[in-house]
Amino acid sequence: MSRSERTSRVHHVLLVEDDPGDAFLVAELLAEVDPELALTITESMPDALEHVAKCDCVLLDLNLPGTQGLDGLRAVLRADDKAAVCVLTGLDDEHLGTAAVAAGAQDYLVKGQVDGPVLIRSIRYAVERRRAESSLLRLREEELAAAESVRLERGLLPSPLLAGSAVQARSFYRSGRTRAVLGGDFFDAVLGPNGTVHAIIGDVCGHGPDEAALGALLRVSWRALVLAGVDEAQVLPKLQQVLVSERHEQNLFTTVSTVAITPGAGGRAEALVRLAGHPPPVALRPAPLALAPTVGLPLGIHPEASWEALHVVLDEDWVLLLYTDGLIEGAGPVPGELLWPEGLVELLRQKCDTDLDDLPSRLVEDAVRFNGGPLLDDVAILVLSGLPVVGP
């Protein structure tokens, strides 16, 4: 047996044939070529459909009682759209064979014109063609998923819109272990019409393309609200309205952290920080400190929820770090304990000299090391800092 024949070995064939003489002949031909091949014979379509999913290939007579034309083939493919099918035709209806191939069969054979080797070869080729078609389909699906991931990435992870402001942003994203595509984490930073810089980081609960699409929608909606000059205190209530009207599941919620930064003299700034069920930002200078605003409910939990702002005065060399919970919900350096915000603050104290461009990736590398492997959830990080003050 050749290598190609070994790789395309067929173990089980289903023969759907109501003529006992023809069924006997096919069985004899197959037994001569491959005695180990298992053959199941049924005489009607209802009986055949019970066996379709269990076989490698279906040999199907197109002239079964109760079926007309390609009805039998269509019934088999409805039962299992991945089935490899060779149809059997008579001399008078060979045209049905070509029509069957066009309708989804892999090959056709004319009764009385095949011997054992031709029959087994056709069966094997049918199986291989079906496998090749399935592989191409999977490849196409993967290509479409990759393209969708790129589109979602543009929606979830944009380039901050800060030209003309005194704020610089650095961003980072990494998918969790359970997915190769994006989840529902999102972030953004834009310069508002009155000179205030607004930033958001958020996480739609759940994982999958629907959650990612919702995260992209919320991010774009938030940017539109800010650029339209909506009062800072009204942004989260209006974003909640968007979430409630667009979510695909009634109980879906989103955690977010927002920061509104108003630059002051000498590089100093003031910030309003609001939390909707989200981990608190960390002020890195003069020493890492987790900010402590009142934590409100996540968006989508209660229609009358409110989110109280914490007013923070930022020194001239200020840096704020915003992140999603994937960073802190892996194992920490203490055995049996997660990293949590307290562990993140301690980790940041150890990295006070790390360049801000490298800081997000270094944090994730340490989190992965503590965890003993890839983090379970997605991680998004946004680092905001004031631009250096140029002297006179």
C-alpha positions in Angstrom: 0.0 0.0 0.0 1.4 3.4 -1.0 2.0 6.3 1.4 -0.9 8.3 -0.2 -3.2 5.3 0.2 -2.3 4.9 3.9 -3.0 8.6 4.7 -6.4 8.4 2.9 -7.5 5.1 4.4 -11.2 4.6 4.5 -12.6 2.6 7.4 -16.3 2.7 7.0 -18.5 3.0 4.0 -22.3 3.4 3.9 -24.0 2.0 0.8 -27.5 3.2 0.2 -28.9 0.7 -2.4 -32.4 -0.9 -2.7 -31.4 -3.5 -5.4 -30.0 -6.6 -3.6 -28.0 -7.7 -6.6 -26.3 -4.3 -7.0 -25.6 -4.2 -3.2 -24.1 -7.7 -3.3 -21.9 -6.7 -6.3 -20.6 -3.6 -4.6 -19.9 -5.5 -1.4 -17.9 -8.1 -3.3 -15.9 -5.6 -5.2 -14.9 -3.8 -2.0 -14.1 -7.0 -0.1 -11.7 -8.0 -2.9 -9.7 -4.8 -2.6 -10.0 -4.0 1.1 -11.2 -6.9 3.3 -10.9 -4.8 6.5 -13.3 -2.1 5.2 -16.5 -2.0 7.2 -19.6 -1.7 4.9 -23.1 -0.8 6.1 -25.9 -1.4 3.6 -29.3 0.3 3.9 -32.2 0.1 1.4 -34.0 3.4 2.2 -33.2 7.0 2.9 -34.7 7.1 6.4 -32.5 4.2 7.5 -29.4 5.7 5.8 -29.7 9.0 7.6 -29.2 7.2 10.9 -25.7 6.1 9.7 -24.4 9.1 7.7 -22.5 10.7 10.5 -20.7 7.5 11.5 -19.1 6.7 8.1 -16.2 8.0 6.1 -18.1 7.9 2.7 -21.6 7.4 1.4 -22.2 5.4 -1.8 -25.7 6.6 -2.8 -28.0 5.2 -5.4 -29.9 8.1 -6.9 -32.9 5.9 -7.9 -34.2 5.0 -4.4 -37.9 4.5 -3.9 -39.5 7.6 -2.6 -36.8 9.9 -3.9 -36.6 11.8 -7.2 -33.6 13.2 -8.9 -31.2 14.7 -6.4 -33.6 14.5 -3.4 -31.5 11.7 -1.8 -28.3 13.6 -2.1 -29.8 16.7 -0.6 -31.2 14.7 2.3 -27.7 13.2 3.1 -26.1 16.7 3.0 -28.8 18.1 5.2 -28.0 15.3 7.7 -24.3 16.0 7.5 -23.0 18.8 5.4 -19.4 17.5 5.7 -20.3 14.0 4.4 -18.2 12.6 1.5 -20.7 11.3 -1.1 -20.2 9.2 -4.3 -23.4 8.8 -6.2 -24.3 5.7 -8.2 -26.1 6.1 -11.5 -27.3 3.9 -14.3 -26.4 4.2 -18.0 -29.6 6.0 -18.8 -29.2 8.7 -16.1 -25.5 9.5 -16.2 -26.4 13.2 -16.5 -27.6 13.0 -12.9 -24.1 12.2 -11.8 -22.7 15.5 -13.1 -25.6 17.3 -11.6 -25.0 15.6 -8.3 -21.3 16.7 -8.3 -22.5 20.3 -8.9 -25.0 19.9 -6.0 -22.3 18.8 -3.5 -21.3 15.2 -4.2 -17.6 14.5 -4.6 -17.9 12.0 -7.5 -20.2 9.8 -9.4 -19.9 6.2 -10.6 -21.9 4.4 -13.4 -23.1 1.0 -12.4 -21.6 -1.9 -14.3 -18.6 0.2 -15.4 -16.4 -0.1 -12.3 -14.2 -2.8 -10.8 -12.9 -3.0 -7.2 -9.8 -0.8 -7.6 -11.7 1.9 -9.4 -14.5 1.8 -6.8 -12.1 2.0 -3.8 -10.0 4.7 -5.5 -13.1 6.9 -6.1 -14.2 6.5 -2.5 -10.8 7.5 -1.2 -10.6 10.5 -3.6 -14.1 11.5 -2.5 -13.0 11.4 1.2 -9.8 13.4 0.4 -11.6 16.0 -1.6 -14.1 16.5 1.2 -11.2 16.9 3.7 -9.6 19.4 1.4 -12.8 21.4 1.0 -13.2 21.4 4.8 -9.7 22.6 5.3 -10.2 25.4 2.8 -13.4 26.3 4.6 -11.7 26.4 7.9 -8.9 28.5 6.5 -11.4 31.0 5.0 -13.1 31.2 8.4 -9.8 31.9 10.1 -9.0 34.6 7.5 -12.4 36.2 8.1 -11.9 36.0 11.9 -8.5 37.6 11.6 -10.0 40.4 9.4 -12.7 40.9 12.0 -10.1 41.0 14.7 -8.3 43.8 12.9 -11.5 45.8 12.5 -12.3 45.3 16.2 -8.8 46.3 17.1 -9.2 49.6 15.3 -12.4 50.2 17.3 -11.1 49.1 20.7 -7.5 50.3 20.6 -7.4 53.6 18.8 -4.6 56.1 18.6 -5.2 58.7 21.3 -6.3 62.1 19.9 -4.1 64.4 21.9 -2.5 66.7 19.3 -2.3 70.2 20.8 -2.5 69.1 24.4 0.1 69.0 27.1 -0.5 65.3 27.7 1.2 62.3 26.3 -0.3 58.8 26.1 1.3 55.3 25.9 -0.9 52.3 25.4 -0.6 48.5 25.6 -2.8 45.5 24.9 -2.4 41.7 25.2 -5.0 39.0 24.7 -5.6 36.5 27.4 -4.7 32.8 27.2 -8.2 31.6 26.3 -8.4 33.7 23.1 -6.3 34.6 20.2 -8.7 37.5 19.3 -9.7 40.6 21.2 -12.0 40.6 24.1 -14.0 43.5 25.4 -11.2 45.7 26.9 -11.0 49.2 25.4 -9.3 52.5 26.0 -9.1 56.0 24.5 -7.8 59.5 25.3 -8.8 62.7 23.5 -8.5 66.5 23.8 -11.8 68.0 24.5 -13.0 71.3 23.0 -12.3 73.3 26.2 -8.7 72.1 26.5 -9.4 69.3 29.1 -7.9 65.9 28.2 -10.3 63.0 28.8 -9.3 59.4 29.1 -11.2 56.1 29.5 -10.4 52.5 30.1 -13.0 49.8 30.3 -13.9 46.2 30.2 -17.2 44.6 28.8 -18.0 41.6 30.9 -17.7 38.3 28.9 -15.5 37.3 26.1 -16.1 37.0 22.4 -16.8 39.0 19.2 -20.1 40.4 20.5 -18.5 41.8 23.6 -15.6 43.1 21.6 -18.0 44.8 19.2 -19.9 46.3 22.1 -16.6 47.6 23.6 -15.7 49.2 20.3 -19.2 50.9 20.2 -18.8 52.2 23.7 -15.4 53.6 23.0 -16.5 55.4 19.9 -19.6 56.7 21.7 -17.5 58.0 24.5 -15.2 59.8 22.1 -18.2 61.4 20.4 -19.6 62.6 23.7 -16.3 64.1 24.7 -15.7 65.8 21.4 -19.2 67.1 21.3 -18.5 69.0 24.5 -20.9 67.1 26.8 -20.4 68.1 30.4 -17.9 65.7 32.1 -20.4 64.7 34.8 -22.9 63.6 32.1 -20.6 61.4 30.1 -21.0 58.2 32.1 -24.8 58.5 32.4 -25.1 58.9 28.7 -22.6 56.1 28.0 -24.7 53.9 30.2 -27.7 54.8 28.0 -25.8 53.6 25.0 -24.8 50.4 26.7 -28.4 49.6 27.7 -29.8 50.2 24.3 -27.1 48.3 22.3 -26.2 45.3 24.5 -27.1 41.9 23.2 -27.8 40.5 26.6 -29.9 42.2 29.3 -27.5 41.4 32.1 -24.4 42.6 30.3 -22.4 45.3 32.1 -19.2 47.2 31.7 -16.6 48.5 34.1 -14.9 51.8 33.3 -12.5 54.3 34.8 -12.4 57.8 33.5 -10.0 60.7 34.0 -10.5 64.3 33.0 -7.2 66.3 33.2 -7.0 70.1 33.2 -3.5 71.3 32.7 -2.3 74.1 34.9 0.8 76.3 35.2 4.3 74.9 35.3 3.3 71.5 34.1 1.0 70.9 37.0 -2.6 69.7 36.4 -5.8 68.8 38.1 -7.8 65.6 37.4 -11.3 64.3 38.1 -11.4 60.5 38.4 -14.5 58.4 38.3 -14.8 54.7 38.8 -17.7 52.5 37.6 -16.8 49.1 39.2 -13.3 49.4 37.8 -9.8 49.1 39.4 -8.5 52.5 40.5 -5.8 54.3 38.5 -2.3 54.7 40.0 -0.5 58.0 40.3 3.2 57.1 39.8 4.9 60.2 41.1 6.2 61.3 43.5 5.6 57.6 44.7 3.2 55.0 43.3 -0.2 55.5 45.0 -3.6 54.0 44.0 -6.2 56.7 43.8 -9.3 56.1 45.9 -12.4 57.6 44.4 -15.8 56.2 45.5 -16.4 53.2 43.4 -19.8 53.3 41.7 -21.7 50.5 40.1 -20.6 49.2 36.7 -22.5 50.6 33.7 -25.6 48.7 33.0 -26.4 47.6 36.5 -28.9 50.3 37.7 -30.5 53.1 35.6 -30.2 55.6 38.5 -26.5 54.8 39.3 -24.2 57.8 39.9 -20.4 58.1 39.9 -18.8 60.5 42.3 -15.6 62.3 41.1 -12.4 62.4 43.1 -10.5 65.7 42.6 -6.7 65.1 42.4 -3.9 67.7 42.1 -1.0 66.4 40.0 2.6 67.6 40.4 4.5 68.9 37.4 6.1 65.5 36.6 2.8 63.6 37.0 2.1 60.2 35.5 -1.2 58.2 35.7 -1.5 54.5 34.9 -4.9 53.1 34.0 -5.4 49.4 33.4 -8.0 46.6 33.2 -8.4 43.8 35.7 -6.6 41.2 33.6 -3.3 42.7 34.9 -4.1 42.2 38.6 -6.3 39.1 38.7 -3.5 36.6 38.0 -1.3 35.1 40.7 0.9 37.6 42.6 4.4 37.2 44.1 2.9 35.9 47.4 1.9 32.2 47.0 -1.9 31.6 47.0 -2.7 35.3 46.5 -3.6 37.3 43.5 -1.7 40.4 42.5 -4.6 42.9 43.2 -4.1 46.7 43.2 -1.9 46.6 46.3 0.5 44.2 44.6 0.6 46.3 41.5 1.5 49.4 43.5 4.4 47.5 45.2 5.5 46.3 41.7 5.5 49.9 40.4 7.6 51.0 43.3 10.2 48.5 42.2 10.1 49.9 38.7 10.3 53.6 39.5 13.3 54.0 37.1 11.7 52.2 34.2 11.2 54.2 31.0 7.5 55.0 30.6 7.6 53.6 27.0 8.7 50.2 28.4 6.7 50.2 31.6 3.4 48.6 30.4 5.2 45.6 28.8 7.5 45.2 31.8 4.5 45.1 34.1 2.8 42.4 32.0 6.0 40.4 31.8 6.2 40.3 35.7 2.5 39.5 36.0 3.0 36.6 33.6 6.0 35.4 35.6 4.1 35.6 38.9 1.2 33.7 37.3 3.4 30.9 36.0 2.1 31.3 32.5 -0.1 33.5 30.3 -2.8 35.6 32.0 -6.3 34.3 31.7 -7.9 37.6 30.8 -7.0 40.4 28.4 -4.8 43.2 29.6 -5.2 46.9 28.5 -2.9 49.6 29.9 -3.0 53.3 29.3 -0.2 55.5 30.7 -0.8 59.3 30.7 1.9 61.9 31.6 2.5 65.6 31.3 4.8 66.8 28.5 8.1 68.3 29.8 7.9 72.0 30.5 10.2 73.9 28.1 12.0 76.8 29.9 12.2 80.3 28.5 
